[in-house]
Structure formats: structure tokens, C-alpha cells
Amino acid sequence: MEGRTPCVESRECVVAVARTAERKAGAAGSAERTASGSGARRPEAAPRFKGRRSRIRRAGERAVGMALLLRLLAVWAVVLVLLGAAAWSSWQGCRDAVLGGRERGVLTVRSCDPGVCRGSFVPDGADGASRLVSVARSEVPAGGRPGAGGRAGVRLAVALRPGTSEAVRTGWAGVLHAWIPFGGALLLGAALVGAVLRWRRTAWAGAVLGAAVLGGAFAVSSS
């Protein structure tokens, strides 16, 4: 140790130190280039992966949107067909109770079956001859003499359907009774809209309107 020459006074030592410093500098530069190169490649790969995922997601969103649209159209098609058929059926009964040109008179109920009541019909006018006609039992309120379910002897203002012996009630009772099918269709359509589409406000509006039609019809028909 005593006879060793310090590194600063030896040429070989100085050269070794310089080479070591150069190797360290070269390694640091290589590490920086590697880091910068990998950093430049990552942004290129990320958009490529993101683009594939975005296309798949857009395709899925389009498929879900199409399914929702088809469900919406199917439900409303069913509701509109249901309401249209019920409205046409109700109008067929309503026009006989409202429109002119129908033979009108008074029906006195004699007997009732489960769905139909029969009685004598006396047309308006002094020279009209009575004849046997029928009317829907739901249009005849209870409150007559005992027999026929308490409907015998009930007198109703009715109009005859052209070319038949079927009678319908006139006035508000007949009009509201004729629209019972439409009120039932409103309730059914409201249930479909609320259960399938989850449109609660629309469903409640239709249900309230349908219940009002049915309630008014039964309230007036029973009087």
C-alpha cells in the first residue's frame, strides 16, 4: 500500500477512468433512447385498440337502439289496433242511440236471460202497434217487479236497430253504455304501455280515462 502510485499520477488510471465515464454516458443515452422510443410507440398502439373497441361499442349501441325502437313500434301498433277496433265497435252501438232515422219508443221488460232481456216495444205515436223486441241485459237497470232478477216491469226509452228487433237505450245511458268497449280498451292499452314501455304518466292517463268511461256507463245505466 505504501509503494502504490495514486490514480491521478498514473496515465493508465486516467485513461481507464475516462473510458468508464464514456461507457456510463453511452448506457445512459441508450436508456433514454429506449424510453423515448417505447413512449412514442405506446400512443400509436392505444388509439388502434381504442378504435376497435369504439366500433364494437357503436355496433352494440345501434343494435340496442333498434331493439328498443322495434319494441316501441310493436306496443303502439297493438294499442292503436286495440283502440281502433274498440272505437269502431262502440260507434256501431252509439249511432243507433244518437242518430235520427231510427224507430223510437218505450220498451217494457217482461223476462230476462243471462245476457238478454225481452219485452213489449210500443213506438212513439198514437197508431203504433206493440211488438216483442230484445235489449242487452246490461242496459236494463234493476228495480222492477220481483222476477227476472228484479228487472221485470222496467220501462226504457229505446231505439230499434234498422231491420232488426234489437233495441238500444237512448239518451246519455245509451251513449255511455255503447262506449263500454272503448273504455275497456283504454284500460288494457294503459296496462300494456305501463308494463312494457314504463310510461307511467301515459298509462295512468289512459287508465283514469277508461275507468271514467266505464264508471259513468254503469252509473247511468243503473239509474
Secondary structure, DSSP 8 states (H G I E B T S, - for coil): -TT---GGG-HHHHHHHHHHHHHHHHHHHHHHHHHHHHHHHHHHHHHHHHHHHHHHHHHHHHHHHHHHHHHHHHHHHHHHHHHHHHHHHHHHHHHHHHSSSS-EEEEEEEEE-SSEEEEEEEESSTT---EEEEEEGGGS-S-SBSSGGGTBT-EEEEEE-TTSSEEEE-HHHHHHHHTHHHHHHHHHHHHHIIIII--HHHHHHHHHHHHHHHHHHHHHHT-
